[in-house]
Amino acid sequence: MSLLLVADIGGTNGRFGLVEFDTEKNRANGKINYTAERQITLKCANYADMATMIKACCVEFGIDVPVYGCLAIAGPIENGQAAMTNLNWKFSIDGLRDQLGMKTLHVINDFASLAYAVPFLQDDELVTLYDSHKANSDAPIVVMGPGTGFGMAALVPNKNNWKIIPTEGGHASFAPTNEKELAIKAFLLKEQNHVSVENILSGGGLVTLYRAIAHNAGVNAQTYTPADVSTKGIANEDPLCREAVLTFCDVLGEVAGDKALSLGARGGVVIGGGITPKLIDLLPESHFLERYKNKGPMSGYVSDISIRLIVNDKAALVGSAAWLINNTDELKPQ
């Protein structure tokens, strides 16, 4: 039995988990449990660097640093070098591995980890928002979602595994499809020279929508946070916040359909991130599904593609474990 260390590390928190893995048992039957049964969360600000936080994590678990690990981080990874976008942490992957005395250390992007988790999640970790009953298991899956930013990746079947195609789809241009959204974009273009999907579909995007809607209604906007807009909109305590969250849902449906078309995602659309689960009860009141399917001559194409929502907020740990096991020769089933 081996202990595998997996993590999902953002700008604020580092979520760590231990996966109990029996190499021989899994090679024999191919049934792998990717769930980290023991999990802890640490505040990144309490540590000087990645190595210090990982050592502290292992002290919390009461173990030595495991020899196998996979970190999903919020930041770019290139040529064996990793950098945290919202922390002043940069490190060499090989250098960190050697410093910790590990045998194998993988470091992948956090959204890539979330995407890689999708084929390995249990039924209760996903909610079906729209079921076409025509899923194609040999076709790509698009995984996208609003959170602090807007992440997007494609999963492509590759023999008995999956290949992740990371993208920067969140920075594609926001494309309004009605007068209200044209007015929102016009308002934003007075402040910036490019309006992206991420400018609308993100935590900050909720505030942006609220500000734009208030301006276009001739009302002074309050200094709301994303949580304020979301909470007040869901509770219908502020009509402008309500309109902002419903517009958010509309645009999310529009973008989901666009991305499904662009990537030929006949295997399905999967939405992740921390915002959409909170808005799930508003989706039927919005035009989410109507906008998803409204693709002119390609409406039938998109109507054949199901949409699921990830409701496990620790799904990236599953993706990290699956990536580690399936990309490490000593671990993966034969």
C-alpha positions in Angstrom: 0.0 0.0 0.0 1.3 3.4 -1.0 0.2 6.9 0.1 -0.1 9.4 -2.8 0.0 13.1 -2.0 -2.3 15.2 -4.2 -3.1 18.9 -4.0 -5.1 21.7 -5.4 -3.3 24.9 -4.7 -4.8 28.3 -5.5 -3.9 31.9 -4.5 -5.6 31.6 -1.1 -5.8 28.0 -0.1 -3.9 24.7 -0.6 -6.1 21.7 -0.4 -4.2 18.5 0.2 -5.3 14.9 0.2 -3.9 11.4 0.7 -4.9 8.6 -1.6 -4.3 5.0 -0.4 -3.1 3.1 -3.4 -2.4 -0.6 -3.7 -0.3 -1.1 -6.9 -0.7 -4.8 -7.2 -4.4 -4.8 -6.5 -5.1 -2.2 -9.0 -2.9 -3.9 -11.6 -4.9 -7.0 -11.1 -8.4 -5.7 -11.5 -8.0 -2.2 -12.9 -10.5 -0.7 -10.4 -8.9 2.4 -9.0 -10.2 4.6 -6.2 -9.0 8.1 -6.9 -10.6 9.7 -3.9 -8.4 11.2 -1.2 -9.9 9.9 2.0 -7.9 12.2 4.2 -8.0 15.9 3.3 -6.8 19.1 4.9 -6.8 22.8 3.8 -4.0 25.2 4.6 -3.7 29.0 4.1 -1.0 29.7 1.5 -0.3 33.1 3.2 1.0 31.2 6.3 4.0 29.7 4.3 7.0 31.1 2.7 7.1 28.8 -0.3 5.7 25.6 -1.8 8.2 23.2 -0.1 7.4 24.7 3.4 3.7 24.3 2.9 4.0 20.7 1.7 6.2 19.8 4.7 3.6 21.4 7.0 0.9 19.5 5.3 2.7 16.2 5.9 3.2 17.1 9.6 -0.5 17.7 9.8 -1.2 14.3 8.3 1.4 12.8 10.7 3.4 11.2 7.9 6.7 11.5 6.0 6.5 13.2 2.6 5.2 10.5 0.3 7.4 9.4 -2.6 4.7 10.0 -5.2 2.8 13.3 -5.6 0.8 15.5 -8.0 0.2 19.2 -7.4 -2.5 21.1 -9.3 -1.6 24.8 -9.2 -3.2 28.1 -10.2 -0.6 29.2 -12.6 1.5 28.5 -15.7 3.9 25.6 -16.0 6.6 25.7 -18.7 9.8 23.9 -19.3 9.8 22.3 -15.9 9.2 25.7 -14.1 6.0 26.6 -12.3 4.7 29.9 -11.1 1.7 30.7 -8.9 -0.3 33.5 -10.5 -1.5 35.1 -7.3 1.4 34.2 -5.1 5.1 35.2 -5.4 6.0 31.5 -5.6 8.1 30.2 -8.4 9.9 26.8 -8.4 11.6 24.1 -10.5 9.5 20.9 -10.4 12.6 18.7 -10.3 14.2 21.0 -7.7 11.1 20.8 -5.5 10.9 17.0 -5.9 14.6 16.6 -4.8 14.2 19.0 -2.0 11.3 17.0 -0.6 13.0 13.7 -1.2 10.2 12.4 -3.5 10.6 9.9 -6.3 8.0 11.3 -8.7 6.3 14.7 -8.6 3.9 16.0 -11.2 2.8 19.6 -11.4 -0.2 20.4 -13.6 -2.5 23.4 -14.0 -5.5 23.5 -11.7 -8.1 23.6 -14.4 -6.3 20.8 -16.3 -6.6 18.8 -13.1 -10.3 19.6 -12.8 -10.8 18.6 -16.5 -8.9 15.3 -16.0 -11.1 14.5 -13.0 -14.3 14.3 -15.1 -14.1 10.7 -16.4 -13.3 9.5 -12.9 -16.0 11.3 -10.9 -18.8 9.3 -9.3 -22.4 9.9 -10.2 -23.2 11.9 -7.1 -20.4 14.3 -7.9 -22.1 15.5 -11.0 -25.6 16.9 -11.7 -27.1 16.7 -15.1 -28.4 20.1 -16.3 -29.5 18.8 -19.7 -29.5 15.3 -21.0 -29.7 14.7 -24.7 -29.4 10.8 -24.3 -26.9 11.0 -27.2 -23.5 11.0 -25.5 -20.6 9.9 -27.7 -17.9 8.2 -25.6 -15.4 8.5 -28.5 -15.8 12.3 -28.8 -14.2 15.2 -27.0 -15.6 16.6 -23.8 -15.3 20.4 -23.1 -14.8 21.3 -19.4 -15.3 25.0 -18.6 -16.3 27.1 -15.7 -16.5 30.5 -14.0 -14.7 31.1 -10.7 -12.1 33.7 -9.9 -11.5 33.6 -13.7 -12.9 31.5 -16.5 -11.2 28.2 -17.2 -11.6 25.9 -20.1 -10.0 22.7 -21.4 -10.9 19.9 -23.7 -10.6 16.2 -22.9 -9.9 14.0 -25.9 -10.1 10.1 -25.8 -6.7 8.7 -26.4 -6.7 4.9 -26.5 -7.5 3.9 -22.9 -6.6 7.3 -21.4 -7.5 10.9 -21.9 -5.5 13.7 -23.3 -6.0 17.2 -21.9 -5.9 20.1 -24.3 -5.6 23.3 -22.2 -7.0 26.4 -23.8 -7.4 30.1 -23.0 -11.0 30.2 -24.1 -11.9 32.5 -21.2 -10.1 35.3 -23.0 -12.1 35.0 -26.2 -14.3 38.0 -26.9 -17.6 38.3 -25.3 -20.3 38.2 -28.0 -23.6 39.9 -27.1 -26.7 38.5 -28.7 -29.4 41.0 -27.6 -29.8 44.7 -26.9 -29.2 44.5 -23.2 -25.9 42.7 -23.7 -24.9 45.1 -26.4 -25.4 47.9 -23.9 -23.4 46.1 -21.3 -20.5 45.6 -23.7 -20.7 49.3 -24.8 -20.5 50.3 -21.1 -17.4 48.2 -20.6 -15.7 49.3 -23.8 -15.6 52.8 -22.3 -13.3 51.4 -19.6 -11.2 48.8 -21.6 -10.4 48.0 -25.2 -11.3 44.3 -25.1 -14.2 42.6 -23.3 -13.7 38.9 -22.8 -15.8 36.0 -21.7 -13.9 36.1 -18.4 -14.9 39.7 -17.9 -18.5 38.5 -17.7 -18.3 34.9 -16.5 -16.3 35.2 -13.2 -16.6 36.4 -9.7 -15.6 39.9 -10.8 -17.9 39.5 -13.8 -20.9 39.4 -11.5 -19.9 42.8 -10.2 -19.2 44.0 -13.7 -22.7 42.9 -14.9 -24.3 44.6 -11.9 -22.4 47.9 -12.5 -23.2 47.9 -16.2 -26.9 47.1 -15.6 -27.1 49.8 -12.9 -25.5 52.4 -15.2 -27.8 51.6 -18.1 -30.8 51.8 -15.8 -29.6 55.3 -14.6 -29.0 54.0 -11.0 -26.0 54.5 -8.8 -24.3 51.2 -8.3 -23.5 50.1 -4.7 -19.9 48.9 -3.8 -20.9 45.3 -3.8 -18.6 42.3 -3.8 -19.2 39.2 -6.0 -20.7 37.5 -2.9 -23.0 40.5 -2.4 -24.3 40.4 -6.0 -24.7 36.6 -5.9 -26.4 36.5 -2.5 -28.7 39.4 -3.1 -29.5 38.2 -6.6 -30.4 34.7 -5.4 -32.5 36.0 -2.6 -34.1 38.6 -4.9 -33.2 41.3 -2.4 -32.0 43.7 -5.0 -33.6 43.8 -8.5 -30.4 44.8 -10.2 -28.5 42.0 -8.6 -31.2 39.6 -9.6 -30.9 40.8 -13.2 -27.1 40.5 -13.0 -27.2 36.8 -11.9 -29.9 35.9 -14.5 -27.8 37.6 -17.2 -24.8 35.7 -16.0 -26.8 32.4 -16.4 -27.9 33.5 -19.9 -24.4 34.2 -21.0 -23.1 31.0 -19.5 -25.6 29.0 -21.6 -24.5 31.0 -24.7 -20.8 30.4 -24.1 -21.3 26.7 -23.3 -23.0 26.2 -26.7 -20.2 28.2 -28.5 -17.5 26.1 -26.9 -19.3 22.9 -27.6 -19.4 23.9 -31.3 -15.8 25.1 -31.5 -14.4 21.9 -30.0 -16.8 19.4 -31.5 -17.6 18.3 -28.0 -20.0 15.5 -28.8 -18.9 13.8 -25.6 -20.6 16.5 -23.5 -20.2 19.8 -21.8 -19.1 19.8 -18.2 -19.3 23.0 -16.1 -17.0 23.4 -13.1 -15.9 26.2 -10.8 -17.3 27.6 -7.6 -20.1 29.9 -8.9 -22.5 27.8 -11.0 -23.5 25.3 -8.2 -24.7 28.4 -6.2 -26.9 29.5 -9.1 -28.3 26.1 -10.0 -31.8 26.9 -8.8 -31.9 30.1 -11.0 -31.0 28.3 -14.2 -34.6 27.3 -15.1 -35.7 30.9 -14.5 -33.0 32.1 -16.9 -32.6 31.5 -20.6 -29.6 29.3 -20.0 -30.8 26.3 -22.0 -32.5 28.4 -24.7 -29.2 30.3 -25.3 -27.2 27.1 -25.2 -29.2 25.7 -28.1 -29.7 28.9 -30.1 -27.0 28.2 -32.8 -29.0 28.8 -36.0 -28.4 25.9 -38.4 -26.3 24.1 -35.8 -29.0 24.2 -33.1 -29.7 20.5 -33.7 -26.0 19.7 -33.3 -25.8 21.4 -29.9 -29.1 19.9 -28.8 -27.5 16.5 -29.0 -24.8 17.5 -26.5 -25.6 17.0 -22.8 -24.5 19.4 -20.0 -23.3 18.3 -16.5 -22.3 20.3 -13.5 -19.5 19.3 -11.1 -20.8 19.7 -7.5 -17.8 18.2 -5.7 -15.6 21.2 -4.7 -12.7 18.8 -4.2 -12.9 17.4 -7.7 -9.4 18.7 -8.6 -7.9 16.3 -6.0 -9.5 13.5 -7.9 -8.0 14.8 -11.2 -4.6 15.1 -9.5 -4.7 11.5 -8.3 -5.9 10.2 -11.7 -3.2 12.1 -13.5 -0.5 10.8 -11.1 -1.6 7.2 -11.3 -2.2 7.1 -15.1 1.0 8.9 -15.9 3.4 7.1 -13.6 4.7 3.8 -14.9 5.1 2.3 -11.5 1.5 3.0 -10.6 -0.7 2.7 -13.7 -2.6 -0.5 -14.3 -1.1 -2.8 -16.9 
